[in-house]
Amino acid sequence: MIKIIYGPKGTGKTKILIDEANAKVATAKGHLIFITNTKRYMYDLQRDIRFIDTSDFMVAGEEALIGFIKGVVAANNDNEYLFIDGAARIAGKELKDMAAFYYVLERLAEQNGLTVYVTCSAAKEDLPDFIAKYI
């Protein structure tokens, strides 16, 4: 299952994502993973959440990002939640050009029993249809 946290830049999407991740720690039975491209929020997350800064791994492009996510998910077989802050920013693409990414992400979530949260910097009416269906 994919859940989208959307809004224009600067509207607090990352804060919502962090709060959501921290809230899930108490009830999660599996691993929680938080992926972003900065260390800025590392200390805002509870220590039970696996924090990954993609800039440490030179992830560049949509295919590299999805491959990286697959590798992170494959590292443990009991992942439950995956939080991705700014997938388009990490991939270096526009939201409208990321249909393949969301298709693969949905399949990955289904096959692995993951709940995936992704932030998108866009107003609701500007979200592409392939993303809007997850709201």
C-alpha positions as a LaTeX table, in Angstrom:
\begin{tabular}{lrrr}
\hline
Residue & $x$ (\AA) & $y$ (\AA) & $z$ (\AA) \\
\hline
Met1 & 0.00 & 0.00 & 0.00 \\
Ile2 & 1.28 & 3.45 & $-0.89$ \\
Lys3 & 0.22 & 6.60 & 0.95 \\
Ile4 & 1.05 & 10.05 & $-0.39$ \\
Ile5 & 1.77 & 13.13 & 1.70 \\
Tyr6 & 1.44 & 16.06 & $-0.68$ \\
Gly7 & 1.59 & 19.83 & $-0.68$ \\
Pro8 & 3.59 & 22.69 & $-2.14$ \\
Lys9 & 7.21 & 23.11 & $-1.08$ \\
Gly10 & 7.53 & 24.40 & 2.47 \\
Thr11 & 4.17 & 23.17 & 3.76 \\
Gly12 & 5.54 & 20.71 & 6.34 \\
Lys13 & 5.36 & 17.41 & 4.47 \\
Thr14 & 8.61 & 16.14 & 5.95 \\
Lys15 & 7.45 & 16.98 & 9.48 \\
Ile16 & 4.23 & 15.03 & 8.86 \\
Leu17 & 6.27 & 12.10 & 7.52 \\
Ile18 & 8.60 & 12.15 & 10.54 \\
Asp19 & 5.66 & 12.31 & 12.96 \\
Glu20 & 3.99 & 9.41 & 11.14 \\
Ala21 & 7.17 & 7.32 & 11.31 \\
Asn22 & 7.68 & 8.04 & 15.00 \\
Ala23 & 4.04 & 7.18 & 15.75 \\
Lys24 & 4.37 & 3.78 & 14.03 \\
Val25 & 7.28 & 2.68 & 16.24 \\
Ala26 & 5.00 & 1.80 & 19.17 \\
Thr27 & 2.81 & $-0.58$ & 17.16 \\
Ala28 & 5.10 & $-1.85$ & 14.39 \\
Lys29 & 5.93 & $-5.54$ & 14.45 \\
Gly30 & 8.54 & $-5.23$ & 11.69 \\
His31 & 11.28 & $-2.84$ & 10.63 \\
Leu32 & 10.71 & 0.82 & 9.78 \\
Ile33 & 12.91 & 2.44 & 7.13 \\
Phe34 & 13.21 & 6.18 & 6.43 \\
Ile35 & 14.90 & 7.21 & 3.16 \\
Thr36 & 15.85 & 10.77 & 2.29 \\
Asn37 & 18.78 & 12.63 & 0.75 \\
Thr38 & 19.92 & 14.68 & 3.75 \\
Lys39 & 21.02 & 14.08 & 7.31 \\
Arg40 & 19.01 & 17.11 & 8.45 \\
Tyr41 & 16.24 & 15.08 & 10.09 \\
Met42 & 18.28 & 12.17 & 11.42 \\
Tyr43 & 17.88 & 13.15 & 15.06 \\
Asp44 & 14.15 & 13.84 & 14.73 \\
Leu45 & 13.46 & 10.15 & 14.22 \\
Gln46 & 13.32 & 7.57 & 16.98 \\
Arg47 & 16.34 & 5.30 & 17.05 \\
Asp48 & 14.26 & 2.21 & 16.17 \\
Ile49 & 13.76 & 3.63 & 12.67 \\
Arg50 & 16.46 & 2.79 & 10.16 \\
Phe51 & 17.56 & 6.14 & 8.73 \\
Ile52 & 19.18 & 6.12 & 5.29 \\
Asp53 & 20.65 & 9.17 & 3.55 \\
Thr54 & 20.88 & 8.34 & $-0.16$ \\
Ser55 & 23.61 & 10.94 & $-0.68$ \\
Asp56 & 25.94 & 8.58 & 1.22 \\
Phe57 & 25.43 & 6.02 & $-1.55$ \\
Met58 & 25.55 & 8.29 & $-4.62$ \\
Val59 & 22.02 & 7.37 & $-5.71$ \\
Ala60 & 21.28 & 9.28 & $-8.91$ \\
Gly61 & 18.29 & 8.74 & $-11.14$ \\
Glu62 & 14.99 & 6.94 & $-10.96$ \\
Glu63 & 16.35 & 3.48 & $-11.79$ \\
Ala64 & 19.13 & 3.84 & $-9.23$ \\
Leu65 & 16.61 & 4.90 & $-6.59$ \\
Ile66 & 14.26 & 1.98 & $-7.20$ \\
Gly67 & 17.22 & $-0.42$ & $-7.24$ \\
Phe68 & 18.47 & 1.07 & $-3.98$ \\
Ile69 & 15.01 & 0.72 & $-2.39$ \\
Lys70 & 14.78 & $-2.90$ & $-3.55$ \\
Gly71 & 18.17 & $-3.60$ & $-1.98$ \\
Val72 & 17.17 & $-2.00$ & 1.31 \\
Val73 & 13.94 & $-3.99$ & 1.41 \\
Ala74 & 15.78 & $-7.21$ & 0.51 \\
Ala75 & 18.20 & $-6.72$ & 3.42 \\
Asn76 & 15.48 & $-7.71$ & 5.92 \\
Asn77 & 12.51 & $-9.98$ & 5.46 \\
Asp78 & 10.36 & $-8.39$ & 8.15 \\
Asn79 & 10.07 & $-4.80$ & 6.95 \\
Glu80 & 6.72 & $-3.21$ & 7.69 \\
Tyr81 & 6.95 & 0.51 & 6.88 \\
Leu82 & 8.96 & 2.44 & 4.32 \\
Phe83 & 9.05 & 6.24 & 4.41 \\
Ile84 & 10.49 & 8.11 & 1.42 \\
Asp85 & 11.00 & 11.84 & 1.73 \\
Gly86 & 11.10 & 13.41 & $-1.72$ \\
Ala87 & 11.42 & 10.53 & $-4.18$ \\
Ala88 & 11.29 & 12.92 & $-7.14$ \\
Arg89 & 14.01 & 15.08 & $-5.60$ \\
Ile90 & 16.24 & 12.06 & $-4.95$ \\
Ala91 & 15.64 & 10.72 & $-8.48$ \\
Gly92 & 16.18 & 14.14 & $-10.04$ \\
Lys93 & 12.94 & 13.94 & $-12.00$ \\
Glu94 & 9.61 & 15.71 & $-12.24$ \\
Leu95 & 6.66 & 13.96 & $-10.58$ \\
Lys96 & 4.87 & 13.69 & $-13.92$ \\
Asp97 & 7.74 & 11.58 & $-15.27$ \\
Met98 & 7.78 & 9.02 & $-12.46$ \\
Ala99 & 4.96 & 6.64 & $-13.42$ \\
Ala100 & 7.34 & 3.67 & $-13.72$ \\
Phe101 & 8.78 & 4.37 & $-10.27$ \\
Tyr102 & 5.36 & 4.31 & $-8.62$ \\
Tyr103 & 4.36 & 1.19 & $-10.56$ \\
Val104 & 7.43 & $-0.69$ & $-9.30$ \\
Leu105 & 7.03 & 0.75 & $-5.80$ \\
Glu106 & 3.43 & $-0.49$ & $-5.65$ \\
Arg107 & 4.46 & $-4.00$ & $-6.75$ \\
Leu108 & 7.30 & $-4.00$ & $-4.20$ \\
Ala109 & 4.90 & $-2.96$ & $-1.43$ \\
Glu110 & 2.40 & $-5.67$ & $-2.39$ \\
Gln111 & 4.97 & $-8.45$ & $-2.64$ \\
Asn112 & 6.62 & $-7.57$ & 0.66 \\
Gly113 & 3.64 & $-6.52$ & 2.77 \\
Leu114 & 4.95 & $-2.96$ & 3.09 \\
Thr115 & 3.12 & 0.23 & 3.82 \\
Val116 & 4.98 & 2.96 & 1.93 \\
Tyr117 & 4.68 & 6.69 & 2.64 \\
Val118 & 6.03 & 9.11 & 0.03 \\
Thr119 & 6.14 & 12.92 & 0.08 \\
Cys120 & 5.29 & 14.77 & $-3.13$ \\
Ser121 & 5.87 & 18.50 & $-3.59$ \\
Ala122 & 2.69 & 19.42 & $-5.44$ \\
Ala123 & $-0.79$ & 20.64 & $-4.74$ \\
Lys124 & $-3.50$ & 17.97 & $-4.85$ \\
Glu125 & $-4.84$ & 19.20 & $-8.18$ \\
Asp126 & $-1.35$ & 19.08 & $-9.72$ \\
Leu127 & $-0.64$ & 15.46 & $-8.83$ \\
Pro128 & $-0.50$ & 13.09 & $-11.81$ \\
Asp129 & $-3.28$ & 10.48 & $-11.92$ \\
Phe130 & $-0.84$ & 7.64 & $-11.20$ \\
Ile131 & $-0.01$ & 9.33 & $-7.86$ \\
Ala132 & $-3.43$ & 10.82 & $-7.04$ \\
Lys133 & $-4.92$ & 7.30 & $-6.81$ \\
Tyr134 & $-2.92$ & 6.72 & $-3.61$ \\
Ile135 & $-4.45$ & 9.63 & $-1.69$ \\
\hline
\end{tabular}
